[in-house]
Amino acid sequence: MPDPDRSPLDAGALNRALVRPGGLWQRIDVLTETGSTNADVAEAARRGDPEGLVVVAERQFAGRGRRDRQWVSPPRAGLTLSVLLRPAVAPSTWSWLPLMAGVALCEAVGSGAALKWPNDLLIGDAKCAGILAEVAGDAVVLGVGLNVTTRADELPPAAAGLPPTSLLLAGARTTNREALLRGFLGGFERWYVDWRAAGGAAGPVGLGDSYKKICATIGRRVTIHRPSGDLLTGDAVTVDGDGQLVIRTDDGDRRISAGDVVHVR
């Protein structure tokens, strides 16, 4: 019997609602299943597809998160999607794109959602979504995985010290996947258009302030697992204009551009 809480997405309705002349989104494809939406969109980027492609999978079985962690989505239990962007701004500013996606996703989910730097969505102290940005030539592939009606026995293992959760388990205000997807894509488009017009600067469009307001990492004692393999512990004091996390250590302030953050307290 079909699960009424896991109705399929309506590709036609999504395209009618979100694709318009002059807008960011050009095509929204809804796939019954795929290995990885990021891989699908990266292939489209290599083919030369224009900016604005959105690929959503009702089931993903070989997705990747940060540090090559597996991200598998049960059928129609979450939102698993990737978008193709070709930002006409300096690549040095592209680090804001996953943070921008985090802000837009928090806005779509509503009160109670926060971000662990750089782009894990938390409800309480549990992870509900992850975001992964990958560069593909002159394009950026931005992937989002949000647990919506995922049950406890379907959740992935804990990562970076965070237990997983879903919107359903956390008692979120809505578990309507179409409404959440429309909210996220609509919000991201507004931020992206303004940010791009500002030359990739987060400050003038309010993106930096909006991110800091919902960043649960700021003010916490943290340990950073850096790509080099070493650890750095200190107090997270802010996120700077380049989207880097500023950590206050015994040796002074350090700016972190990449790494896994563990909230110590």
Buried (B, 14 or more C-beta within 10 A) or exposed (E): EEEEEBEEBEBEEBBEBBBEEEEBBBBBBBBEEBEBBBBBBBEBBEEEBEBBBBBBBBBBBEBBBBEEBEBBBBBBBBBBBBBBBBBEBEEEBBBBBBBBBBBBBBBBBEEBBBBBBBBBBBBEEBBBBBBBBBEBEEBBBBBBBBBBBBEEEBBBEEBBBBEBBBBBBBEBEEBBBBEBBBBBBBBBBEBBEBBBEBEBBBEEBBBBEBBBEBBBBBEBEBBBBEEEEEEBEBBBBBBBEEBBBBBEEEEEEBEBEEBBBBBEE
